[in-house]
């Protein structure tokens, strides 16, 4: 491993939690190992590791971008991560309101539905 991988794995665990990362690592195969290495180094070891903006702000940006681009499958994971990044429910709804205005109401509506379901699930497990 290199510094970016080590830093990326540390940040990934801090943001997503050990259970999520352990599951992802356990499911890694020779086929997707290069991709997993790429996201660990680039997304987590470079972008998320930067202290130029807070993790709260990164959560809001990430959720808005996922919704705006229609990449809904990762929204629940990033909603769960808000428990560690400090982004509040109010922060998340504000981000999705921006999505509604700049990228479309249907995308924001779907993202909000996913967020509501994920928050409800999180509250059930507390």
Backbone torsions as a table, in degrees:
resi	resn	phi	psi	omega
1	UNK	NA	156.0	176.7
2	UNK	-113.2	179.5	-178.0
3	UNK	-58.5	-44.0	-179.2
4	UNK	-63.9	-36.5	178.3
5	UNK	-68.1	-46.0	179.9
6	UNK	-62.0	-47.8	178.6
7	UNK	-63.1	-44.2	-179.4
8	UNK	-60.1	-42.6	179.7
9	UNK	-66.1	-39.4	178.4
10	UNK	-63.1	-49.1	-178.9
11	UNK	-65.5	-42.8	178.8
12	UNK	-56.9	-43.7	178.5
13	UNK	-67.0	-39.1	179.3
14	UNK	-64.9	-37.5	-176.0
15	UNK	-84.9	-47.4	-173.7
16	UNK	-94.7	-18.2	-179.3
17	UNK	93.8	150.8	-178.2
18	UNK	-60.8	-41.6	-176.2
19	UNK	-59.8	-45.3	-180.0
20	UNK	-63.4	-48.2	-177.0
21	UNK	-66.3	-39.8	178.1
22	UNK	-60.9	-41.1	177.2
23	UNK	-62.9	-45.6	-179.6
24	UNK	-62.6	-42.7	179.5
25	UNK	-65.9	-39.2	179.8
26	UNK	-66.6	-29.3	-179.2
27	UNK	-89.6	-4.5	-178.8
28	UNK	-68.0	138.3	177.9
29	UNK	-124.4	175.2	175.5
30	UNK	-59.1	-33.7	-178.8
31	UNK	-62.6	-48.2	-175.1
32	UNK	-100.6	3.5	179.4
33	UNK	-57.7	-43.2	178.0
34	UNK	-60.7	-38.9	177.8
35	UNK	-66.2	-44.7	178.9
36	UNK	-60.6	-40.0	176.6
37	UNK	-63.2	-41.7	178.9
38	UNK	-60.5	-49.6	-177.6
39	UNK	-69.7	-32.4	177.8
40	UNK	-64.7	-43.8	-179.2
41	UNK	-75.1	-48.3	-172.9
42	UNK	-79.8	-55.9	-176.9
43	UNK	-70.0	-51.4	-172.9
44	UNK	-89.0	-37.9	-176.9
45	UNK	-84.8	-14.4	179.2
46	UNK	-117.5	-65.1	-173.6
47	UNK	-68.1	-59.1	-177.2
48	UNK	-68.5	-22.9	179.9
49	UNK	-78.9	-17.2	-179.9
50	UNK	-66.1	140.3	177.5
51	UNK	-100.1	16.8	-179.4
52	UNK	-66.6	-33.3	171.6
53	UNK	-134.0	163.3	-176.0
54	UNK	-76.6	162.4	175.8
55	UNK	-66.0	-31.3	175.0
56	UNK	-58.8	-49.2	179.5
57	UNK	-64.6	-38.9	177.8
58	UNK	-62.3	-40.2	177.1
59	UNK	-59.8	-46.3	-179.3
60	UNK	-62.4	-44.7	178.7
61	UNK	-63.2	-45.8	-178.0
62	UNK	-61.6	-46.8	179.7
63	UNK	-62.7	-42.4	179.0
64	UNK	-64.3	-43.0	180.0
65	UNK	-67.1	-40.7	177.4
66	UNK	-60.1	-45.1	-179.8
67	UNK	-67.3	-45.5	-176.3
68	UNK	-63.8	-31.2	-178.9
69	UNK	-95.1	0.6	177.9
70	UNK	75.8	19.7	178.7
71	UNK	-92.9	70.3	-170.4
72	UNK	-74.4	-22.4	-173.0
73	UNK	-63.8	-25.2	-179.5
74	UNK	-94.7	-3.3	-179.4
75	UNK	-61.0	-47.8	179.2
76	UNK	-57.4	-41.5	178.6
77	UNK	-59.5	-43.0	-178.2
78	UNK	-77.8	-25.1	171.3
79	UNK	-65.7	-45.8	177.7
80	UNK	-59.7	-35.6	-180.0
81	UNK	-65.4	-23.9	-179.3
82	UNK	-60.5	-23.3	176.8
83	UNK	-63.8	-23.2	-180.0
84	UNK	-104.9	-20.0	-176.1
85	UNK	-95.3	-15.5	179.7
86	UNK	91.9	-0.8	176.6
87	UNK	-73.3	125.5	-177.0
88	UNK	-87.4	170.6	174.5
89	UNK	-59.0	-38.3	178.4
90	UNK	-63.6	-41.5	176.5
91	UNK	-58.9	-43.9	-176.7
92	UNK	-66.3	-45.0	179.8
93	UNK	-65.4	-35.3	176.1
94	UNK	-62.8	-42.6	178.7
95	UNK	-62.5	-43.1	-178.9
96	UNK	-71.2	-27.1	173.9
97	UNK	-66.3	-37.1	174.5
98	UNK	-62.8	-40.6	177.4
99	UNK	-58.8	-44.0	-178.9
100	UNK	-57.4	-44.6	-176.8
101	UNK	-73.6	-43.6	-171.9
102	UNK	-96.7	-17.7	-177.0
103	UNK	-129.4	-13.9	176.0
104	UNK	127.5	136.3	-179.6
105	UNK	-61.0	-43.9	-179.4
106	UNK	-58.8	-39.2	178.2
107	UNK	-65.7	-44.7	178.6
108	UNK	-64.4	-42.0	-179.8
109	UNK	-59.6	-44.7	179.3
110	UNK	-65.9	-42.4	178.6
111	UNK	-62.3	-40.9	178.7
112	UNK	-64.5	-41.7	177.8
113	UNK	-60.8	-42.6	177.6
114	UNK	-64.5	-41.9	179.2
115	UNK	-63.1	-45.1	179.1
116	UNK	-59.1	-45.5	-179.7
117	UNK	-64.2	-40.3	-179.4
118	UNK	-69.5	-42.5	176.3
119	UNK	-60.4	-42.2	179.1
120	UNK	-61.6	-42.3	177.3
121	UNK	-63.1	-42.1	179.5
122	UNK	-63.2	-40.4	-179.6
123	UNK	-68.1	-34.0	178.7
124	UNK	-66.3	-32.8	-175.7
125	UNK	-90.7	1.1	-179.4
126	UNK	-80.7	NA	NA
